[in-house]
Amino acid sequence: MTGASPLDADGFFASGDIATIDGKGWLRVTDRAADAIKSGGEWMSSGELEAVAVGHPGVFEAALIALPGTQQRSRRLLVVLRRSSCEVSREELLDYLAQRLDRRWLPDDVAFVEHIPHTATGKVRKGQLREMFAAHPWPAEIAAPVV
């Protein structure tokens, strides 16, 4: 054992999680720092949007990833695994999300896949998804060069 502490100078353990503590002292872990997405200068939780997306009857699993965009805003891609018996379109899913979320949180596009990769513990491999969709063709209305 080396004697080095896993805590930083302020006594915190850098877990990579983003959390809040409310007035009663309750801790709520909202996301992983690596998975949080910047939108208009604010950070949004990918987990919250994914939970809303999975509420759609045609969605079995969803993963929101950030891809390079501007300094102020990443491009957001919602990767969706449909339920086997359902046909849900990009437009239908975006409309569903728009009825339930602030428009600033909406993904820029939706990609449907046959499989979402997971770790041995069941966590979505978002790094692998970012690699898979690095050259994603964006819809025409947002395909203008990023300035």
DSSP file (Angstrom, degrees, kcal/mol; ACC not computed):
  #  RESIDUE AA STRUCTURE BP1 BP2  ACC     N-H-->O    O-->H-N    N-H-->O    O-->H-N    TCO  KAPPA ALPHA  PHI   PSI    X-CA   Y-CA   Z-CA
    1    1 A M              0   0    0      0, 0.0     0, 0.0     0, 0.0     0, 0.0   0.000 360.0 360.0 360.0 135.2    0.0    0.0    0.0
    2    2 A T        -     0   0    0      2,-0.1     3,-0.1     1,-0.0     0, 0.0   0.726 360.0-129.1 -87.1 -23.0    1.4    3.4   -1.0
    3    3 A G        +     0   0    0      1,-0.3     2,-0.2     0, 0.0    -1,-0.0   0.348  60.7 138.6  88.1  -7.0   -0.3    5.6    1.5
    4    4 A A        -     0   0    0      1,-0.1    -1,-0.3     2,-0.0    -2,-0.1  -0.528  52.8-125.4 -71.2 137.2   -1.5    8.0   -1.3
    5    5 A S        -     0   0    0     -2,-0.2    -1,-0.1     2,-0.1     0, 0.0  -0.617   4.3-145.1 -86.2 141.3   -5.1    9.1   -0.6
    6    6 A P  S    S+     0   0    0      0, 0.0     8,-0.6     0, 0.0     2,-0.2   0.519  77.7  93.2 -77.8  -3.4   -7.8    8.7   -3.3
    7    7 A L  B    S-A   13   0A   0      6,-0.2     6,-0.2     1,-0.1    -2,-0.1  -0.611  75.6-125.6 -91.2 149.5   -9.2   12.0   -2.1
    8    8 A D    >   -     0   0    0      4,-3.4     3,-2.0    -2,-0.2    -1,-0.1  -0.158  43.3 -82.1 -80.7-176.1   -8.4   15.4   -3.6
    9    9 A A  T 3  S+     0   0    0      1,-0.3    -1,-0.1     2,-0.1    -2,-0.0   0.758 131.7  51.6 -61.5 -26.0   -7.1   18.4   -1.6
   10   10 A D  T 3  S-     0   0    0      2,-0.1    -1,-0.3     0, 0.0    -3,-0.0   0.416 122.9-103.3 -91.3   1.3  -10.7   19.3   -0.6
   11   11 A G  S <  S+     0   0    0     -3,-2.0     2,-0.3     1,-0.3    -2,-0.1   0.639  78.5 131.2  88.8  15.3  -11.4   15.7    0.7
   12   12 A F        -     0   0    0      2,-0.0    -4,-3.4    -6,-0.0     2,-0.6  -0.755  55.5-131.0-103.5 149.9  -13.5   14.6   -2.3
   13   13 A F  B     -A    7   0A   0     -2,-0.3     2,-1.6    -6,-0.2     3,-0.2  -0.877  21.0-134.1 -95.7 122.6  -13.2   11.4   -4.3
   14   14 A A        +     0   0    0     -8,-0.6    -1,-0.0    -2,-0.6    -2,-0.0  -0.587  40.5 159.4 -80.8  87.7  -13.2   12.2   -8.0
   15   15 A S        -     0   0    0     -2,-1.6    -1,-0.2     2,-0.2     3,-0.1   0.687  54.1-119.4 -83.4 -19.5  -15.7    9.5   -9.2
   16   16 A G  S    S+     0   0    0      1,-0.4    17,-3.9    -3,-0.2    18,-0.4   0.507  72.3 128.8  88.6   5.2  -16.6   11.2  -12.5
   17   17 A D  E     -B   32   0B   0     15,-0.3     2,-0.5    16,-0.1    -1,-0.4  -0.650  54.1-139.7 -92.8 151.8  -20.3   11.5  -11.4
   18   18 A I  E     +B   31   0B   0     13,-3.5    12,-2.9    -2,-0.3    13,-1.5  -0.949  36.1 160.7-107.7 129.7  -22.4   14.7  -11.5
   19   19 A A  E     -B   29   0B   0     -2,-0.5     2,-0.3    10,-0.3    10,-0.2  -0.943  29.2-145.4-145.6 163.2  -24.6   15.1   -8.4
   20   20 A T  E     -B   28   0B   0      8,-2.0     8,-2.8    -2,-0.3     2,-0.5  -0.937   8.4-148.5-127.2 154.7  -26.6   17.5   -6.4
   21   21 A I  E     -B   27   0B   0     -2,-0.3     6,-0.2     6,-0.2    -2,-0.0  -0.992  19.9-147.7-122.4 123.3  -27.3   17.8   -2.7
   22   22 A D    >   -     0   0    0      4,-2.2     3,-2.0    -2,-0.5     6,-0.0  -0.166  36.0 -86.4 -83.9-178.3  -30.6   19.2   -1.7
   23   23 A G  T 3  S+     0   0    0      1,-0.3    -1,-0.1     2,-0.1    -2,-0.0   0.698 127.9  53.1 -62.0 -21.9  -31.4   21.3    1.4
   24   24 A K  T 3  S-     0   0    0      2,-0.1    -1,-0.3     0, 0.0    -2,-0.0   0.413 121.5-104.8 -93.4   0.8  -32.1   18.2    3.4
   25   25 A G    <   +     0   0    0     -3,-2.0     2,-0.3     1,-0.3    -2,-0.1   0.549  68.0 151.5  89.6   7.4  -28.7   16.7    2.5
   26   26 A W        -     0   0    0      1,-0.0    -4,-2.2     2,-0.0     2,-0.5  -0.579  37.3-141.9 -76.2 132.7  -30.0   14.1    0.0
   27   27 A L  E     -B   21   0B   0     -2,-0.3     2,-0.5    -6,-0.2    -6,-0.2  -0.813  16.0-171.4 -95.8 130.6  -27.5   13.3   -2.7
   28   28 A R  E     -B   20   0B   0     -8,-2.8    -8,-2.0    -2,-0.5     2,-0.6  -0.959  12.7-151.2-125.4 113.1  -28.9   12.7   -6.2
   29   29 A V  E     +B   19   0B   0     -2,-0.5   -10,-0.3   -10,-0.2     3,-0.1  -0.730  19.9 174.7 -81.5 122.4  -26.5   11.4   -8.8
   30   30 A T  E     -     0   0B   0    -12,-2.9    17,-0.3    -2,-0.6     2,-0.3   0.709  52.6 -28.5-105.2 -24.2  -27.7   12.8  -12.2
   31   31 A D  E     -B   18   0B   0    -13,-1.5   -13,-3.5    15,-0.1     2,-0.4  -0.984  62.1 -87.3-173.2 173.7  -25.1   11.7  -14.7
   32   32 A R  E >>  -B   17   0B   0     -2,-0.3     3,-1.4   -15,-0.3     4,-1.2  -0.834  36.9-127.2 -94.4 141.1  -21.5   10.8  -15.5
   33   33 A A  T 34 S+     0   0    0    -17,-3.9     3,-0.4    -2,-0.4   -16,-0.1   0.870 111.1  55.4 -56.8 -37.1  -19.3   13.8  -16.3
   34   34 A A  T 34 S+     0   0    0    -18,-0.4    -1,-0.3     1,-0.2   -17,-0.1   0.724 111.8  43.7 -69.0 -20.6  -18.2   12.0  -19.5
   35   35 A D  T <4 S+     0   0    0     -3,-1.4    -1,-0.2    30,-0.1    -2,-0.2   0.553  85.8 109.3-102.9 -10.3  -21.9   11.6  -20.6
   36   36 A A     <  -     0   0    0     -4,-1.2     2,-0.4    -3,-0.4     9,-0.2  -0.354  59.2-143.3 -67.8 149.7  -23.2   15.1  -19.8
   37   37 A I  E     -C   44   0C   0      7,-2.1     7,-2.9    28,-0.0     2,-0.4  -0.954   4.4-133.2-124.0 132.0  -24.0   17.2  -22.8
   38   38 A K  E     +C   43   0C   0     -2,-0.4    36,-1.9     5,-0.2     2,-0.4  -0.695  27.0 176.2 -84.9 129.5  -23.5   21.0  -23.1
   39   39 A S  E >   -C   42   0C   0      3,-3.8     3,-1.7    -2,-0.4    34,-0.2  -0.925  68.9 -24.2-137.7 109.4  -26.5   22.8  -24.6
   40   40 A G  T 3  S-     0   0    0     32,-0.5    33,-0.2    -2,-0.4     3,-0.1   0.844 126.2 -49.1  60.2  35.7  -26.5   26.6  -24.9
   41   41 A G  T 3  S+     0   0    0     31,-1.6     2,-0.3     1,-0.3    -1,-0.3   0.369 122.9  99.6  85.8  -5.8  -24.0   27.0  -22.2
   42   42 A E  E <  S-C   39   0C   0     -3,-1.7    -3,-3.8    30,-0.2     2,-0.4  -0.819  71.3-123.9-111.3 153.9  -25.9   24.7  -19.8
   43   43 A W  E     -C   38   0C   0     -2,-0.3     2,-0.3    -5,-0.2    -5,-0.2  -0.808  25.8-164.2 -95.9 136.2  -25.2   21.1  -19.0
   44   44 A M  E     -C   37   0C   0     -7,-2.9    -7,-2.1    -2,-0.4     2,-0.6  -0.891  22.0-114.9-119.0 152.1  -28.0   18.6  -19.5
   45   45 A S     >  -     0   0    0     -2,-0.3     4,-1.3    -9,-0.2     3,-0.3  -0.738  12.8-158.8 -87.4 121.4  -28.3   15.1  -18.2
   46   46 A S  H  > S+     0   0    0     -2,-0.6     4,-2.4     1,-0.2     5,-0.2   0.862  92.2  61.4 -64.2 -34.2  -28.3   12.4  -20.9
   47   47 A G  H  > S+     0   0    0    -17,-0.3     4,-2.1     1,-0.2    -1,-0.2   0.857 100.0  52.7 -62.4 -36.7  -30.0   10.1  -18.5
   48   48 A E  H  > S+     0   0    0     -3,-0.3     4,-1.7   -18,-0.2    -1,-0.2   0.926 111.8  44.6 -66.7 -43.8  -33.1   12.3  -18.1
   49   49 A L  H  X S+     0   0    0     -4,-1.3     4,-2.5     1,-0.2    -2,-0.2   0.904 112.3  52.9 -66.4 -40.1  -33.7   12.5  -21.8
   50   50 A E  H  X S+     0   0    0     -4,-2.4     4,-2.3     1,-0.2    -1,-0.2   0.893 106.8  53.0 -61.2 -40.2  -33.1    8.7  -22.2
   51   51 A A  H  X S+     0   0    0     -4,-2.1     4,-0.6     1,-0.2    -1,-0.2   0.892 110.2  47.2 -63.9 -39.7  -35.7    8.0  -19.5
   52   52 A V  H >< S+     0   0    0     -4,-1.7     3,-1.0     1,-0.2     4,-0.4   0.924 111.2  51.7 -66.5 -43.6  -38.3   10.1  -21.4
   53   53 A A  H >< S+     0   0    0     -4,-2.5     3,-1.7     1,-0.3     6,-0.2   0.895 105.3  54.6 -60.4 -41.0  -37.4    8.4  -24.7
   54   54 A V  H 3< S+     0   0    0     -4,-2.3    -1,-0.3     1,-0.3    -2,-0.2   0.681  94.0  72.0 -69.3 -15.8  -37.8    4.9  -23.2
   55   55 A G  T << S+     0   0    0     -3,-1.0    -1,-0.3    -4,-0.6    -2,-0.2   0.668  75.6  97.5 -70.5 -16.1  -41.3    6.0  -22.1
   56   56 A H  S X  S-     0   0    0     -3,-1.7     3,-1.9    -4,-0.4    37,-0.0  -0.577  82.5-130.4 -72.0 134.2  -42.4    5.9  -25.8
   57   57 A P  T 3  S+     0   0    0      0, 0.0    -1,-0.1     0, 0.0    -3,-0.1   0.709 105.0  53.1 -61.7 -19.4  -44.1    2.5  -26.4
   58   58 A G  T 3  S+     0   0    0     24,-0.1    25,-2.3    29,-0.0     2,-0.6   0.483  91.9  87.7 -93.2  -2.1  -41.9    1.8  -29.5
   59   59 A V  E <   +D   82   0D   0     -3,-1.9    23,-0.2    23,-0.2     3,-0.1  -0.865  42.0 173.9-105.7 122.2  -38.6    2.4  -27.7
   60   60 A F  E    S-     0   0D   0     21,-2.5     2,-0.3    -2,-0.6    22,-0.2   0.865  74.8  -4.2 -86.5 -43.5  -36.8   -0.5  -26.0
   61   61 A E  E     -D   81   0D   0     20,-1.7    20,-2.9    -8,-0.1    -1,-0.4  -0.993  63.1-168.6-151.5 148.7  -33.6    1.3  -25.1
   62   62 A A  E     -D   80   0D   0     -2,-0.3     2,-0.4    18,-0.2    18,-0.2  -0.997   4.9-171.8-142.7 145.8  -32.1    4.7  -25.8
   63   63 A A  E     -D   79   0D   0     16,-2.4    16,-3.3    -2,-0.3     2,-0.5  -0.984  12.8-150.9-138.2 125.5  -28.7    6.3  -25.4
   64   64 A L  E     -D   78   0D   0     -2,-0.4     2,-0.3    14,-0.2    14,-0.2  -0.847  20.4-178.3 -97.4 126.8  -28.0   10.0  -25.9
   65   65 A I  E     -D   77   0D   0     12,-2.6    12,-2.6    -2,-0.5     2,-0.4  -0.914  21.8-131.8-123.8 152.4  -24.5   10.9  -27.1
   66   66 A A  E     -D   76   0D   0     -2,-0.3    10,-0.2    10,-0.2     3,-0.0  -0.859  21.9-172.9-101.3 135.9  -22.8   14.2  -27.8
   67   67 A L  E     -D   75   0D   0      8,-3.1     8,-2.4    -2,-0.4    67,-0.0  -0.876  43.5 -69.5-121.8 158.1  -20.9   14.6  -31.0
   68   68 A P        +     0   0    0      0, 0.0     2,-0.1     0, 0.0     6,-0.1  -0.140  68.8 138.1 -53.0 136.8  -18.7   17.6  -32.0
   69   69 A G        -     0   0    0      1,-0.4     5,-0.2     5,-0.1     2,-0.1  -0.220  56.9 -31.3-141.6-126.0  -20.6   20.8  -32.6
   70   70 A T        -     0   0    0      3,-2.6    -1,-0.4    -2,-0.1     5,-0.0  -0.447  61.2-101.5 -97.2 176.3  -19.9   24.3  -31.6
   71   71 A Q  S    S+     0   0    0      1,-0.2     3,-0.1    -2,-0.1   -30,-0.1   0.866 124.2  42.0 -65.3 -34.8  -18.1   25.6  -28.5
   72   72 A Q  S    S+     0   0    0      1,-0.2   -31,-1.6   -32,-0.1   -32,-0.5   0.682 124.0  27.0 -84.8 -19.5  -21.4   26.4  -27.0
   73   73 A R        -     0   0    0    -34,-0.2    -3,-2.6   -33,-0.2    -1,-0.2  -0.953  62.7-146.6-153.9 126.2  -23.4   23.4  -28.0
   74   74 A S        -     0   0    0    -36,-1.9     2,-0.4    -2,-0.4   -34,-0.1  -0.518  35.2-107.8 -79.4 155.4  -22.6   19.8  -28.9
   75   75 A R  E     -D   67   0D   0     -8,-2.4    -8,-3.1    -2,-0.2     2,-0.5  -0.733  36.6-143.8 -81.4 136.0  -24.7   18.0  -31.5
   76   76 A R  E     -D   66   0D   0     -2,-0.4    32,-2.0   -10,-0.2    33,-1.3  -0.896  16.7-172.7-111.5 127.0  -26.9   15.5  -29.8
   77   77 A L  E     -De  65 109D   0    -12,-2.6   -12,-2.6    -2,-0.5     2,-0.7  -0.971  13.0-151.0-119.5 124.2  -27.8   12.1  -31.3
   78   78 A L  E     -De  64 110D   0     31,-2.5    33,-2.7    -2,-0.5     2,-0.6  -0.851  11.7-156.8 -94.4 115.3  -30.3    9.8  -29.7
   79   79 A V  E     -De  63 111D   0    -16,-3.3   -16,-2.4    -2,-0.7     2,-0.4  -0.829  17.1-167.1 -95.2 124.5  -29.5    6.2  -30.5
   80   80 A V  E     -De  62 112D   0     31,-3.1    33,-2.7    -2,-0.6     2,-0.6  -0.930  24.7-160.0-125.0 134.8  -32.6    4.1  -30.3
   81   81 A L  E     -De  61 113D   0    -20,-2.9   -21,-2.5    -2,-0.4   -20,-1.7  -0.960  30.0-141.3-105.5 114.0  -33.2    0.3  -30.2
   82   82 A R  E     -D   59   0D   0     -2,-0.6   -23,-0.2    31,-0.5     2,-0.2  -0.329  21.7-100.6 -72.6 155.3  -36.8   -0.2  -31.2
   83   83 A R    >   -     0   0    0    -25,-2.3     3,-2.0     1,-0.1    -1,-0.1  -0.553  38.6-116.9 -67.8 143.5  -39.1   -2.7  -29.6
   84   84 A S  T 3  S+     0   0    0      1,-0.3    -1,-0.1    -2,-0.2    -2,-0.1   0.787 111.9  45.1 -59.5 -30.4  -39.3   -5.7  -31.9
   85   85 A S  T 3  S+     0   0    0      2,-0.0     2,-0.4     0, 0.0    -1,-0.3   0.363 103.2  82.4 -95.7   6.4  -43.0   -5.4  -32.6
   86   86 A C    <   -     0   0    0     -3,-2.0     2,-0.6   -28,-0.2    -4,-0.0  -0.865  55.4-158.4-120.4 146.9  -43.0   -1.6  -33.1
   87   87 A E        +     0   0    0     -2,-0.4     2,-0.4    -5,-0.1   -29,-0.0  -0.953  23.0 170.9-117.0 107.6  -42.2    0.8  -36.0
   88   88 A V        -     0   0    0     -2,-0.6     2,-0.2   -30,-0.2    -6,-0.1  -0.965  19.6-145.0-117.6 135.7  -41.4    4.3  -34.6
   89   89 A S     >  -     0   0    0     -2,-0.4     4,-2.3     1,-0.1     5,-0.2  -0.509  24.8-111.9 -95.7 166.1  -40.1    7.0  -36.9
   90   90 A R  H  > S+     0   0    0      2,-0.2     4,-2.7     1,-0.2     5,-0.2   0.936 119.1  48.4 -56.6 -49.5  -37.6    9.7  -36.3
   91   91 A E  H  > S+     0   0    0      1,-0.2     4,-2.3     2,-0.2    -1,-0.2   0.894 110.6  50.4 -63.0 -42.4  -40.3   12.4  -36.6
   92   92 A E  H  > S+     0   0    0      2,-0.2     4,-2.2     1,-0.2    -1,-0.2   0.917 113.2  45.7 -62.2 -43.5  -42.7   10.5  -34.3
   93   93 A L  H  X S+     0   0    0     -4,-2.3     4,-2.4     2,-0.2    -2,-0.2   0.907 112.1  50.0 -69.0 -41.5  -40.1   10.2  -31.6
   94   94 A L  H  X S+     0   0    0     -4,-2.7     4,-2.4     2,-0.2    -1,-0.2   0.889 111.6  49.6 -63.6 -37.8  -38.9   13.8  -31.9
   95   95 A D  H  X S+     0   0    0     -4,-2.3     4,-1.4     2,-0.2    -2,-0.2   0.914 109.8  51.3 -65.1 -42.9  -42.6   14.9  -31.6
   96   96 A Y  H  < S+     0   0    0     -4,-2.2     4,-0.4     1,-0.2     3,-0.3   0.921 113.0  45.1 -58.4 -46.2  -43.1   12.7  -28.5
   97   97 A L  H >X S+     0   0    0     -4,-2.4     4,-1.8     1,-0.2     3,-1.5   0.886 107.5  58.2 -66.6 -39.3  -40.0   14.2  -26.9
   98   98 A A  H 3< S+     0   0    0     -4,-2.4    -1,-0.2     1,-0.3    -2,-0.2   0.789 102.9  54.5 -63.0 -27.9  -41.0   17.8  -27.8
   99   99 A Q  T 3< S+     0   0    0     -4,-1.4    -1,-0.3    -3,-0.3    -2,-0.2   0.624 119.3  32.7 -77.8 -13.0  -44.2   17.3  -25.9
  100  100 A R  T <4 S+     0   0    0     -3,-1.5     2,-0.3    -4,-0.4    -2,-0.2   0.543 114.0  51.6-121.7 -12.1  -42.3   16.3  -22.8
  101  101 A L  S  < S-     0   0    0     -4,-1.8     2,-0.1    -5,-0.1     5,-0.1  -0.884  87.3 -92.6-129.9 157.1  -39.1   18.2  -22.7
  102  102 A D    >   -     0   0    0     -2,-0.3     3,-2.3     1,-0.1     4,-0.4  -0.474  42.6-121.0 -60.9 137.1  -37.8   21.8  -23.0
  103  103 A R  G >  S+     0   0    0      1,-0.3     3,-1.1     2,-0.2    -1,-0.1   0.765 110.8  66.0 -58.5 -26.2  -37.0   22.3  -26.7
  104  104 A R  G 3  S+     0   0    0      1,-0.2    -1,-0.3   -65,-0.0    -2,-0.0   0.707  99.8  53.0 -68.0 -18.1  -33.3   23.1  -25.8
  105  105 A W  G <  S+     0   0    0     -3,-2.3    -1,-0.2     2,-0.1    -2,-0.2   0.545  81.9 115.2 -92.2  -8.7  -33.0   19.5  -24.7
  106  106 A L  S <  S-     0   0    0     -3,-1.1   -30,-0.2    -4,-0.4   -12,-0.1  -0.319  71.0-112.2 -66.5 143.0  -34.2   17.9  -27.9
  107  107 A P        -     0   0    0      0, 0.0   -30,-0.2     0, 0.0    -1,-0.1  -0.372  13.8-131.1 -69.6 154.5  -31.7   15.8  -29.8
  108  108 A D  S    S-     0   0    0    -32,-2.0     2,-0.3     1,-0.2   -31,-0.2   0.754  85.2  -5.9 -75.2 -25.7  -30.6   17.0  -33.2
  109  109 A D  E     -e   77   0D   0    -33,-1.3   -31,-2.5    29,-0.1     2,-0.4  -0.978  62.1-129.6-160.6 168.1  -31.3   13.6  -34.7
  110  110 A V  E     -e   78   0D   0     -2,-0.3     2,-0.4   -33,-0.2   -31,-0.2  -0.988  15.7-166.1-126.9 135.2  -32.3   10.1  -34.0
  111  111 A A  E     -e   79   0D   0    -33,-2.7   -31,-3.1    -2,-0.4     2,-0.4  -0.989  11.5-146.6-122.5 130.1  -30.5    7.0  -35.2
  112  112 A F  E     -e   80   0D   0     -2,-0.4     2,-0.3   -33,-0.2   -31,-0.2  -0.803  21.5-176.8 -97.6 135.5  -32.1    3.5  -35.0
  113  113 A V  E     -e   81   0D   0    -33,-2.7   -31,-0.5    -2,-0.4     3,-0.1  -0.841  35.5-135.8-128.9 163.7  -29.8    0.5  -34.4
  114  114 A E  S    S+     0   0    0     -2,-0.3     2,-0.3     1,-0.3   -33,-0.1   0.623  93.8  18.1 -88.4 -17.7  -30.1   -3.2  -34.1
  115  115 A H        -     0   0    0    -35,-0.1    -1,-0.3     2,-0.0   -35,-0.0  -0.979  59.7-151.2-157.5 137.0  -27.9   -3.4  -31.0
  116  116 A I        -     0   0    0     -2,-0.3     2,-0.1    -3,-0.1   -54,-0.0  -0.969  33.3-124.2-109.9 122.7  -26.7   -1.0  -28.3
  117  117 A P        -     0   0    0      0, 0.0     8,-2.5     0, 0.0     2,-0.3  -0.391  31.2-172.2 -71.5 142.4  -23.3   -2.1  -26.9
  118  118 A H  B     -F  124   0E   0      6,-0.3     6,-0.2    -2,-0.1     2,-0.1  -0.896  22.1-117.5-129.5 158.4  -22.9   -2.6  -23.2
  119  119 A T    >   -     0   0    0      4,-2.7     3,-1.6    -2,-0.3     6,-0.1  -0.294  46.4 -92.7 -80.0 176.4  -20.2   -3.3  -20.7
  120  120 A A  T 3  S+     0   0    0      1,-0.3    -1,-0.1     2,-0.1    -2,-0.0   0.755 129.2  52.7 -63.4 -24.1  -20.1   -6.5  -18.7
  121  121 A T  T 3  S-     0   0    0      2,-0.1    -1,-0.3     0, 0.0     0, 0.0   0.387 123.7-102.6 -94.5   3.8  -22.0   -4.7  -15.9
  122  122 A G  S <  S+     0   0    0     -3,-1.6     2,-0.2     1,-0.3    -2,-0.1   0.448  73.1 141.0  95.2   0.2  -24.8   -3.5  -18.3
  123  123 A K        -     0   0    0      1,-0.1    -4,-2.7    -5,-0.0    -1,-0.3  -0.572  59.2-108.0 -78.0 139.3  -23.7    0.2  -18.8
  124  124 A V  B     -F  118   0E   0     -2,-0.2     2,-1.7    -6,-0.2    -6,-0.3  -0.447  24.2-127.8 -66.0 135.3  -24.1    1.5  -22.3
  125  125 A R     >  +     0   0    0     -8,-2.5     4,-1.9     1,-0.2     3,-0.2  -0.623  37.2 170.0 -84.8  81.9  -20.7    1.9  -24.0
  126  126 A K  H  > S+     0   0    0     -2,-1.7     4,-2.7     1,-0.2    -1,-0.2   0.829  73.2  59.3 -68.2 -30.8  -21.2    5.5  -25.1
  127  127 A G  H  > S+     0   0    0      2,-0.2     4,-1.8     1,-0.2    -1,-0.2   0.913 106.8  47.7 -60.9 -41.5  -17.6    5.9  -26.2
  128  128 A Q  H  > S+     0   0    0      2,-0.2     4,-2.5     1,-0.2    -2,-0.2   0.891 111.0  51.2 -66.4 -39.5  -18.2    3.1  -28.6
  129  129 A L  H  X S+     0   0    0     -4,-1.9     4,-2.2     2,-0.2    -2,-0.2   0.907 107.2  53.3 -64.1 -40.5  -21.4    4.7  -29.9
  130  130 A R  H  < S+     0   0    0     -4,-2.7    -1,-0.2     1,-0.2    -2,-0.2   0.893 111.1  46.9 -61.3 -38.5  -19.5    8.0  -30.4
  131  131 A E  H >< S+     0   0    0     -4,-1.8     3,-1.1     1,-0.2     4,-0.3   0.924 111.1  51.7 -66.2 -44.3  -17.0    6.2  -32.5
  132  132 A M  H 3< S+     0   0    0     -4,-2.5     3,-0.3     1,-0.2    -2,-0.2   0.852 119.5  35.0 -60.6 -35.9  -19.7    4.4  -34.5
  133  133 A F  T >< S+     0   0    0     -4,-2.2     3,-1.9     1,-0.2    -1,-0.2   0.142  78.8 115.2-108.8  18.9  -21.5    7.7  -35.2
  134  134 A A  T <  S+     0   0    0     -3,-1.1    -1,-0.2     1,-0.3    -2,-0.1   0.822  87.5  39.0 -57.8 -32.2  -18.5   10.0  -35.6
  135  135 A A  T 3  S+     0   0    0     -3,-0.3    -1,-0.3    -4,-0.3    -2,-0.1  -0.054  85.0 159.3-107.5  30.8  -19.4   10.5  -39.3
  136  136 A H    <   -     0   0    0     -3,-1.9     2,-0.8     1,-0.1    -3,-0.1  -0.300  43.8-125.1 -57.8 130.6  -23.2   10.6  -38.8
  137  137 A P        -     0   0    0      0, 0.0    -1,-0.1     0, 0.0     3,-0.1  -0.706  29.2-146.5 -80.0 110.4  -25.0   12.3  -41.7
  138  138 A W        -     0   0    0     -2,-0.8     5,-0.1     1,-0.1   -29,-0.1  -0.401  26.8 -89.8 -75.9 151.0  -27.0   15.1  -40.0
  139  139 A P    >>  -     0   0    0      0, 0.0     3,-1.9     0, 0.0     4,-0.7  -0.212  43.4-105.3 -56.7 153.9  -30.4   16.2  -41.4
  140  140 A A  G >4 S+     0   0    0      1,-0.3     3,-0.7     2,-0.2     4,-0.2   0.805 115.7  62.4 -53.7 -36.8  -30.2   18.9  -44.0
  141  141 A E  G 34 S+     0   0    0      1,-0.2    -1,-0.3     2,-0.1     3,-0.1   0.695 118.2  27.0 -70.4 -15.9  -31.5   21.7  -41.7
  142  142 A I  G <4 S+     0   0    0     -3,-1.9    -1,-0.2     1,-0.1    -2,-0.2   0.299  94.5  96.1-121.8   8.2  -28.5   21.3  -39.4
  143  143 A A    <<  +     0   0    0     -4,-0.7    -2,-0.1    -3,-0.7    -3,-0.1   0.463  52.4 119.5 -81.5   0.2  -26.0   20.0  -41.8
  144  144 A A  S    S-     0   0    0     -4,-0.2     3,-0.1     1,-0.1    -3,-0.0  -0.308  81.9 -82.3 -61.3 149.6  -24.5   23.4  -42.4
  145  145 A P        -     0   0    0      0, 0.0     2,-0.4     0, 0.0    -1,-0.1  -0.232  46.8-112.7 -56.4 140.2  -20.8   23.7  -41.5
  146  146 A V              0   0    0      1,-0.1   -77,-0.0    -3,-0.1    -3,-0.0  -0.608 360.0 360.0 -75.9 128.9  -20.2   24.3  -37.8
  147  147 A V              0   0    0     -2,-0.4    -1,-0.1    -3,-0.1   -77,-0.1   0.402 360.0 360.0 -98.9 360.0  -18.7   27.7  -37.2
